Amino acid sequence: MTLPDTMKAMVLTGHGGLDKLEWCEDVPVPRPGVGEVLIRVGASALNNTDVNTRTGWYSKAVRCDTNAAGATGYDGTSDADGAWSGALSFPRIQGADCCGKIVAVGEGVDKARIGARVLVRPMHRPAGGDATALVTFGSERDGGFAQFTTVDSAHALRIDSPLSDVELASFPCAFSTAEGMIQRAELTAERVLITGASGGVGSAAVQLAKRRGAHVTAVTSPGKASALEALGADVVLSRDGALPAEAFDVVLDLVGGPRWPALLDALAIGGRYAASGAIAGPIVELDLRALYLKDLTLVGSTRQAPEVFTDLVGYIERGEIRPILADTYPLREMRAAQEAFLGKTHMGKIGIEITG
């Protein structure tokens, strides 16, 4: 195909409020470098990390919950280290999720890849780099909030599924985050507590934990209980209610915040706690006696082994998990989509359709 010279994209011009999202129709179409592919993006989706990166919430200077300045940002106080890798360069095209088709390949990539429908691995190690380094699609490099994007060929995984582009785009970031936590915590057919269970990662964790035979207790607002039960949750608890003591082998936590000590109290002797989010706030109080007297294990989960995403593609193709889409917006209406996202009345993901 003949590639256009320019494309439409939602461009992040700096850390801050929704006004930092700028609709552009003349962004140069990227060309694939050595080992890369060019993807015509069919759809993306919204994640907490898209909002957190925009506002600069990852900065050490920020101590509040993720919604506190979700619409306004932090007035420059987080600019020096606002991304989870530290400082971010602008302009940047965000979008950790991407489903699309390969339309061109760079040097060293088999031309037979052209035409393949793919999902992009959102978090990965840079080729030939430090094993602890992290590249996040839509953060350290441009992502899926555009008509075209590039990525290393190895991170564009072929997908064979009857699901639509926007349904498939709801999987990569949220489900790989949840599966990464589950694999890091070595969850089996055990008792697991999942906080923030109605969000993209939380609802993914419910499905993925049930897939492993776990007994799932989900924590959410009361109005979302029936939807979580339909996903497979065995028990649903109110996020404002008390938690049973020493009742769980594993806690998968996306919330943090002032109620965090109760999560350790809810773990059984020898229990494992895994965190991959802190939507209620990153600063928590730890009583070390709760940690060592119960022989607990605390696990942080961001970096993922390559097989996490490869496994996820297999689950999708076999129909073992399903997308949970609350709503869909066109790319040009990104600000409205993020306002809806910040309202937290939805369950699952908000999809972003790329047209034109």
N, C-alpha and C positions, 0 to 999 in steps of 0.2 A: 504494500500500500504506500501511497505518497503521504508523507507526514506533513502536517501543517507547521508553520514556523512559530506560531503562538497558540496559547491555550488559555482557557478560563481557570481561575484558581482562587481559593480563599487564602489570603496571605496574612500571616501574623507579623505585624510590624515592630513589636516589642512587647515586653511584659506589661500587663495592665488590664484594663477593663475590656468590655465587649467592643469598644471603639477601636481597639487594636486589631480587630479582624477587618481586613480590607478586601473587598471584591475587586478582582482585576481580570481583564479580558485580553491582556496583551503580554502575558508571561511567556518567555521563550520556552518552547517545548524542549525538555532535556534530551540529550542523546546518550545512549548507553556507552559506558566506558568498557575497558577490558574486563571480561568476565561478567558483564552486566546484561540485563534485559530491560527493554522499554515496555511498559504496560499501559494499555488504554484502560483507565479505571472505570469500572462499572458502578461500584458503590463503595462507600466507607461507612463508618459508624462513629458515634461519640463515646468517649470514655472519660473517666475521672482524670486520667493523666493529660488529656487534651486541655481541660479546664485548668488543672493545676499548673501545667507548663505555661499556659497563657498568663495566669496571674503571678507566677513565680512562687507558688506555695512551697516548693521544695527547699527554698532558702532557709538556712539556719536562723535567720532573723524572724521567721514566721513561726508563731506558736499557737495559732488559732485553728479552728476546724476549717475544712475545705470550702464551706459555703459562705463563711464570714465576709469574704471580699470577692466572691465568685463573679460578681458583675462589675466590680470596680477596680480590682487589683490592689496593690499595696503602695502605690504612690512612689515607686522608685526604690523602696527599701530592700527589695529582693533582687534587684537587677544583677548584682555581682555573682550570684549563685542560684538563680531561680529555676534551673533545670536539674534533674536528679543527677546529671553528670557534672554539674557546676554551671559555669557561664554558658549561655546560648548565643549563637550568632543570628542576626536578623538581616533581611527578612527571612522568614521560614514558612514553609508550607507544612502544616500539621497533618494529622490523620494517621493514627497507628494501625488502623484497620484498612485492608484493601483486598477487594476481589475484582479481577479483570482478566484481560487477555493479552498475551505477549504479542507485540506487533513489530518488534525489531530486536536484534541482538547485537552485542558488541563483539569485539575480537575475542576469539577463543571459545565462543558459545555456539553450540550446534544449531544451525538454522532450522532444524526440524522442530525446535521449540516454538517457532513462530506459529501463532494460532492457538496455543495451549491456554486453557482456562486455569487460572492460578489463584492461590491465596498467598499473601506475603507473611513470612515469619516476622512478627513485629519487634522482637528483641533478640539480638544475636551479638556474637563477638566479631570484631572487625577482622577481616582476612589478614593473617600474618601478624596480628597484634598481640598485645598482652592478654593472657587468658582471663584476666579479671576485668578487662575493659568491656564496655557495654555500648552498643549502638541501638538506639530505639528509633524505629521508623516513625517519621513525623516529629522527631525531636532533634537527635544528632544529625539526621539527614532528612531531606524533604520527604513527605509522606503522601497520603491518599486523598487529601482535600484538593484535588486538581484533576483535570482530564487525562493527564499522562504523568507517569512517575517512573523512576528507575530504581533498581535494586540488584544486588549480586544475584546471579542466576541460581545459586544454591539456596537462596532464601525465598524464591518464587516456586512454591510447591504445586504441582499439577493436582487439580481436584476434579473428580468425576461425581457429580451430584445433580439431581433434578431440582434442587433448591435454586431460588432466584439469586441474583448478585447481591441484593441488599440483605437477604437472609444469610447468605454465606459470609458477608462482610461483618455480621454481628458476632462471629466466632473468634477471630484471631487474638485480639488483645485480652478480652475478658476471660475466655476459656483457657488460653495458654497460661494466664496468670493463676487461675484457679487450679489447673492441672499441675503447674509448677509447685504450688503450695502443697497439694496432695502428695505428689511424688517426694517432695522434700520432707514432709512429715511421715512418709511411709505408711499412709493410711490403708488399712485393710477392712475387713468386715467388722468394724469396731463402732463404738459410740462416738459420734462427732457432733460438735456444736459449731454452727456457722453464723457469724454475725453479719449484719448488713445483707441479709439473704435475698432481699428483693432487687438489689442492684445488679448490674451486668456481671460482675465477678461473683457475687454471692449466689445468684440464681444459677450461674454456671457450676459453681461448687456443689450445689444441691444435686444437680444431675450427675456430675462426675463422681461424687461420693456414693450415690445410689448405684451407679454403674459398678462400683467395687464391692457392693454388698453391705455398705455401712448403714447403721441406724442413724438417721439424720434428724437433728433438732435444729430448726431454723429460727433465728431471731429477727423480727421485723415489726412494722406497725400492724395493728390488728386488722386493718382493712385489706391487707394483702395476704392474709393467712390462707384463704381458700385457694388462691392461685399457686402458692408454694406447695400446698398439699397435692395439687394436681401435677406438680413437677416431680413429686416423690417424697417430700418431707414427711417424716413419720410424726413429728411433733412440731408445733409452731408456738413460740413464746413471744410475748410482747417485749419490745425493746426497753420498756420502762419497768418491767416486772422483775421479780427476784429470780435468780438462777439456782437450780438445785446444787447442793454441795457435793463435790467429788463424784460427779455423775458421768463424766466424759473422759474418754481416752485421748481425744484430740480436740483442740479448738482451732478453727480456721478463722482468724480475726481480720476484718477489714475496717474496723471502726475505731479502736483505741479509745481515747478520751477519758473522762473522769470515772467511768464505771469499769475501767480496765482491771483493777484488783479483783473484782468479782469473777473475772474469767479464769484467773489462776485458782481461786477458791473452788470453781466448778470442775477443775481437773482432778481426776483420780490420782492416786500414788503412781509415780512413774509416767504421768501424762506428758503429752507433747503439745506445745503451743506454737502456731505458725502465723506470722503477720505479713501482709502484703498491702497494707493501706492503713489510714488513720483519719477517716472522714470526720470523726468527732473531735479530733485533735491529736497531735503527735507527742505531747508531753504527758507522761503518765507517772504514777507513783508505784514503785516496786518495794514491797516488803521482802527482803532477801530470805527471811525465814520461810515464806510461802514457797520460795524457789527450792531451797536446799533441804528443808525438812520433808518435802514431798518428792524429792528426786525428780523434779520437772526438767524438761528440755525446752528451751526457747529458741525458735528458729526464725530468722528473717528470710524472706523469699522475694528476690527480684531476678537475678540471673537464672537462665534456664539452659539446661543441656539441650542440644539440638533435637534429641529424640522426643522431647516434650511436644513440640509442634508436629513432628512427624506422626506421633501417636494420635494427636488430635485430629489430623486429617483422616486417619484411618477410622476413628470413631464416627466422624461425619459421614464418610462414604458408606459405612455399614449401618447407618441410621440409628446408632446407639445414643445419640444426643440430638436435641432439636433446638432451633433458634427461638428466642423469646424477644419479639419485636413489639415495643410499645407504640411506636409511631415512626413515620418516615418524613424527612424534609428534603427539598432540593438543596444542593450545595449553596446556592445563592442566599438561602435563608438560614445560614449558619447561626447568626446572632439569635434569631428566634428559637432555633433548635437548642442552643445553649441555655437560653432563658428557661425553656421547658425542662431541660435537664436539671438545672439548678433548683427547680421547684420540687423535685424528688417525689412527685405524685405517681410516677410511672413505675412499671416493673420491667426488668430486663434492659434492653438496649433501645436507643434511638438511632435509626438508620439514616444515612445520608446518600441520596441518589445523585450520581454524576451524569448529567445529560449534555447533549450537544456534540 
